[in-house]
């Protein structure tokens, strides 16, 4: 796991959300990115965005091939989850 700051926004990246060993709110983290399940999703809890970009690699189960995009502008965050139309 690693925490980095981009555009004044703290982002914590971890493989499996179940292994999150910090309190994002207490640590000032705005976004937590985890991808273990390969299922694209985005939800917000207590002001923290939890993002799973999915998987851009080979198809997993019947899940879509997808990527995530974070747009950070002056502390504002927008998340785009994009399903790739690949065979």
N, CA and C of each residue as an Amber inpcrd file, in Angstrom:
protein
   261
   0.8490000  -1.1860000   0.0000000   0.0000000   0.0000000   0.0000000
   0.8860000   1.2370000   0.0000000   0.3680000   2.2700000  -0.6370000
   1.1020000   3.5350000  -0.7020000   0.0970000   4.6840000  -0.7210000
   0.4610000   5.7830000  -0.1000000  -0.3460000   6.9910000  -0.1550000
   0.4550000   8.0570000  -0.8760000  -0.1770000   8.7050000  -1.8490000
   0.4800000   9.7820000  -2.5750000  -0.4820000  10.9480000  -2.6760000
   0.0620000  12.1180000  -2.9760000  -0.7630000  13.3100000  -3.1100000
  -0.5830000  13.8840000  -4.5010000  -1.6930000  14.0820000  -5.1970000
  -1.7040000  14.6800000  -6.5290000  -2.6980000  15.8330000  -6.5310000
  -2.2630000  16.9870000  -6.9520000  -3.1700000  18.1370000  -7.0040000
  -3.7810000  18.4640000  -5.6600000  -3.0530000  18.1930000  -4.5890000
  -3.5510000  18.4700000  -3.2520000  -4.5330000  17.4420000  -2.7150000
  -4.6940000  16.3240000  -3.4280000  -5.6340000  15.2750000  -3.0200000
  -4.8480000  14.0190000  -2.6310000  -5.0490000  13.5480000  -1.4030000
  -4.3600000  12.3390000  -0.9280000  -5.0810000  11.1030000  -1.4540000
  -4.2880000  10.2110000  -2.0630000  -4.8050000   8.9850000  -2.6710000
  -4.0730000   7.8010000  -2.0520000  -4.8220000   6.8450000  -1.5440000
  -4.2330000   5.6330000  -0.9610000  -4.5180000   4.4760000  -1.9120000
  -3.4640000   3.7850000  -2.3250000  -3.5980000   2.6790000  -3.2740000
  -3.2340000   1.3800000  -2.5580000  -4.1370000   0.4030000  -2.6620000
  -3.9360000  -0.8830000  -2.0050000  -4.5470000  -1.9670000  -2.8940000
  -4.0140000  -3.1590000  -2.8230000  -4.5440000  -4.2360000  -3.6680000
  -5.9440000  -4.6620000  -3.2310000  -6.0920000  -5.0220000  -1.9720000
  -7.3480000  -5.5730000  -1.4640000  -7.8910000  -4.6610000  -0.3650000
  -9.0750000  -4.1310000  -0.5660000  -9.6750000  -3.2170000   0.4030000
  -9.8170000  -3.8460000   1.7840000  -9.9580000  -5.1670000   1.8410000
 -10.0600000  -5.8560000   3.1300000  -8.7900000  -5.7080000   3.9560000
  -7.6830000  -5.3510000   3.3190000  -6.4050000  -5.1970000   4.0170000
  -6.0970000  -3.7380000   4.3520000  -7.0700000  -2.8580000   4.2140000
  -6.8790000  -1.4460000   4.5190000  -6.5580000  -1.2870000   6.0040000
  -5.3480000  -0.8270000   6.3070000  -4.8830000  -0.7630000   7.6900000
  -4.8800000   0.6560000   8.2430000  -5.4590000   1.6020000   7.5150000
  -5.5360000   2.9760000   7.9880000  -6.9870000   3.4110000   8.0510000
  -7.2340000   4.4980000   8.7670000  -8.5380000   5.1550000   8.7540000
  -8.3950000   6.3140000   7.7720000  -8.9270000   6.1740000   6.5660000
  -8.7300000   7.2130000   5.5530000  -9.1680000   8.6040000   6.0130000
 -10.2760000   8.7000000   6.7260000 -10.7610000   9.9960000   7.1940000
  -9.7370000  10.6170000   8.1500000  -9.2740000   9.8410000   9.1230000
  -8.3080000  10.3390000  10.0980000  -6.9810000  10.7140000   9.4430000
  -6.6140000  10.0260000   8.3680000  -5.3480000  10.2770000   7.6750000
  -5.4660000  11.3720000   6.6150000  -6.6740000  11.8910000   6.4030000
  -6.8670000  12.9360000   5.4070000  -6.8620000  12.4300000   3.9760000
  -7.1270000  11.1350000   3.8050000  -7.1520000  10.5290000   2.4760000
  -8.5120000  10.7930000   1.8430000  -8.5150000  11.2650000   0.6000000
  -9.7620000  11.5650000  -0.1120000 -10.2100000  10.4190000  -1.0060000
  -9.2290000   9.6270000  -1.5110000  -9.5470000   8.5370000  -2.4420000
  -8.7880000   7.2760000  -2.0190000  -9.4830000   6.1560000  -1.9940000
  -8.8500000   4.8550000  -1.7940000  -9.0840000   4.0530000  -3.0630000
  -7.9960000   3.5750000  -3.6630000  -8.0890000   2.7680000  -4.8760000
  -7.6730000   1.3430000  -4.5420000  -8.5270000   0.3870000  -4.8570000
  -8.2400000  -1.0330000  -4.6400000  -8.8090000  -1.8110000  -5.8160000
  -8.1230000  -2.8670000  -6.2480000  -8.5680000  -3.5530000  -7.4400000
  -8.7130000  -5.0500000  -7.3400000  -8.5920000  -5.6000000  -6.1540000
  -8.5600000  -7.0490000  -5.9720000  -9.6930000  -7.7930000  -6.6830000
 -10.9020000  -7.2890000  -6.5970000 -12.0560000  -8.0170000  -7.1450000
 -12.1770000  -7.8890000  -8.6630000 -11.4810000  -6.9390000  -9.2550000
 -11.5540000  -6.6630000 -10.7010000 -12.9350000  -6.1710000 -11.1270000
 -13.8050000  -5.8630000 -10.1780000 -15.1550000  -5.3860000 -10.4930000
 -15.1770000  -3.8580000 -10.4030000 -15.3710000  -3.1620000 -11.5360000
 -15.3580000  -1.7000000 -11.4980000 -16.4630000  -1.1440000 -10.6020000
 -16.0610000  -0.1970000  -9.7420000 -17.0480000   0.4130000  -8.8530000
 -16.5070000   1.7190000  -8.3000000 -17.4170000   2.5500000  -7.8500000
 -17.0570000   3.8000000  -7.1870000 -18.1610000   4.1110000  -6.1890000
 -17.7700000   4.3370000  -4.9460000 -18.7460000   4.7250000  -3.9260000
 -18.0710000   5.7080000  -2.9820000 -18.8790000   6.4740000  -2.2710000
 -18.3470000   7.4510000  -1.3290000 -18.9100000   7.1660000   0.0490000
 -18.0030000   7.1420000   1.0470000 -18.3990000   6.9590000   2.4440000
 -17.6120000   7.9430000   3.2930000 -18.3000000   8.7050000   4.0990000
 -17.6670000   9.6730000   5.0020000 -16.7080000  10.6050000   4.2670000
 -17.0670000  10.9880000   3.0290000 -16.2430000  11.9190000   2.2710000
 -15.0550000  11.2930000   1.5650000 -14.9300000   9.9760000   1.6400000
 -13.8280000   9.2600000   0.9820000 -14.3970000   8.4880000  -0.2070000
 -13.7690000   8.6540000  -1.3690000 -14.1550000   7.8860000  -2.5540000
 -13.4140000   6.5610000  -2.5420000 -14.1360000   5.4800000  -2.7180000
 -13.5470000   4.1420000  -2.8290000 -13.7260000   3.7130000  -4.2770000
 -12.6070000   3.5250000  -4.9770000 -12.6370000   3.2660000  -6.4090000
 -11.9660000   1.9340000  -6.7220000 -12.6370000   1.1390000  -7.5360000
 -12.0380000  -0.0580000  -8.1190000 -12.1280000   0.1400000  -9.6300000
 -10.9700000   0.3070000 -10.3080000 -11.0070000   0.5690000 -11.7440000
 -11.3450000  -0.6550000 -12.5810000 -11.4280000  -1.8100000 -11.9670000
 -11.6710000  -3.0410000 -12.7140000 -10.3600000  -3.6080000 -13.2170000
 -10.3880000  -4.1910000 -14.3930000  -9.1950000  -4.8220000 -14.9600000
  -9.1080000  -4.5400000 -16.4490000  -7.9620000  -4.0140000 -16.8680000
  -7.7400000  -3.7400000 -18.2930000  -7.0290000  -4.9120000 -18.9690000
  -6.7440000  -5.9320000 -18.2120000  -6.0820000  -7.1180000 -18.7610000
  -7.0930000  -8.0980000 -19.3210000  -6.6960000  -9.3470000 -19.3300000
  -7.5990000 -10.3650000 -19.8690000  -8.8930000 -10.4020000 -19.0610000
  -9.9520000 -10.7880000 -19.7130000 -11.2700000 -10.8170000 -19.0700000
 -11.2540000 -11.7710000 -17.8720000 -11.8290000 -11.3360000 -16.7880000
 -11.9620000 -12.1390000 -15.5730000 -13.4290000 -12.5100000 -15.4080000
 -13.6850000 -13.7820000 -15.3600000 -15.0620000 -14.2580000 -15.2130000
 -15.9150000 -13.6010000 -16.2940000 -17.0280000 -12.9930000 -15.9240000
 -17.8620000 -12.2860000 -16.9070000 -17.8020000 -10.7790000 -16.6880000
 -16.7710000 -10.3350000 -15.9880000 -16.6310000  -8.9080000 -15.6990000
 -16.1660000  -8.1550000 -16.9440000 -16.5150000  -6.8770000 -17.0340000
 -16.0710000  -6.1030000 -18.1900000 -14.5610000  -5.8300000 -18.1150000
 -13.9710000  -5.5780000 -19.2730000 -12.6050000  -5.0660000 -19.3200000
 -12.7370000  -3.5650000 -19.1410000 -12.0650000  -3.0110000 -18.1460000
 -12.3110000  -1.6090000 -17.8150000 -11.0630000  -0.9230000 -17.2740000
 -11.1340000   0.3970000 -17.2710000 -10.0930000   1.2390000 -16.6760000
 -10.7870000   2.3440000 -15.9000000 -10.0400000   2.9550000 -15.0070000
 -10.5570000   4.0910000 -14.2610000  -9.7290000   5.3180000 -14.5490000
 -10.3710000   6.4620000 -14.4880000  -9.6940000   7.7370000 -14.7190000
 -10.0700000   8.6800000 -13.5770000  -9.0650000   9.2780000 -12.9640000
  -9.2910000  10.2840000 -11.9340000  -8.9950000  11.6450000 -12.5330000
  -9.9240000  12.5530000 -12.4010000  -9.7150000  13.9290000 -12.8340000
  -9.6760000  14.7830000 -11.5720000  -8.5350000  15.4180000 -11.3260000
  -8.3470000  16.2220000 -10.1230000  -8.0690000  17.6540000 -10.5660000
  -8.9110000  18.5780000 -10.0880000  -8.7690000  19.9800000 -10.4670000
  -9.0630000  20.8570000  -9.2520000  -8.0190000  21.4940000  -8.7490000
  -8.1510000  22.3920000  -7.6040000  -8.8870000  21.7410000  -6.4380000
  -8.5010000  20.5160000  -6.1190000  -9.0880000  19.7990000  -4.9990000
 -10.3950000  19.0940000  -5.3030000 -10.9730000  19.3260000  -6.4730000
 -12.1960000  18.6440000  -6.8720000 -11.8310000  17.3540000  -7.6010000
 -12.5780000  16.3110000  -7.3390000 -12.2720000  14.9980000  -7.8990000
 -13.4650000  14.4780000  -8.6910000 -13.1630000  13.9610000  -9.8750000
 -14.1790000  13.2830000 -10.6750000 -13.6100000  11.9240000 -11.0580000
 -14.4420000  10.8990000 -10.9570000 -14.0190000   9.5450000 -11.3080000
 -14.8070000   9.1060000 -12.5310000 -14.0820000   8.5560000 -13.5050000
 -14.7270000   7.9660000 -14.6820000 -14.3080000   6.5120000 -14.7680000
 -15.2680000   5.6370000 -14.8140000 -15.0090000   4.2260000 -15.0420000
 -15.4240000   3.9150000 -16.4770000 -14.4940000   3.4090000 -17.2500000
 -14.7310000   3.1950000 -18.6650000 -14.6430000   1.7150000 -19.0050000
 -15.7290000   1.1690000 -19.5370000 -15.7010000  -0.2020000 -20.0260000
 -15.1500000  -0.1850000 -21.4390000 -14.1790000  -1.0360000 -21.7030000
 -13.5560000  -1.1100000 -23.0170000 -14.2720000  -2.1750000 -23.8380000
 -14.6520000  -1.8410000 -25.0180000 -15.3850000  -2.7630000 -25.8860000
 -14.3730000  -3.6250000 -26.6390000 -13.8920000  -4.6530000 -25.9680000
 -12.8920000  -5.5550000 -26.5400000 -13.4360000  -6.9790000 -26.5680000
 -13.0270000  -7.7490000 -27.5570000 -13.5080000  -9.1470000 -27.6240000
 -12.9470000  -9.9970000 -26.5050000
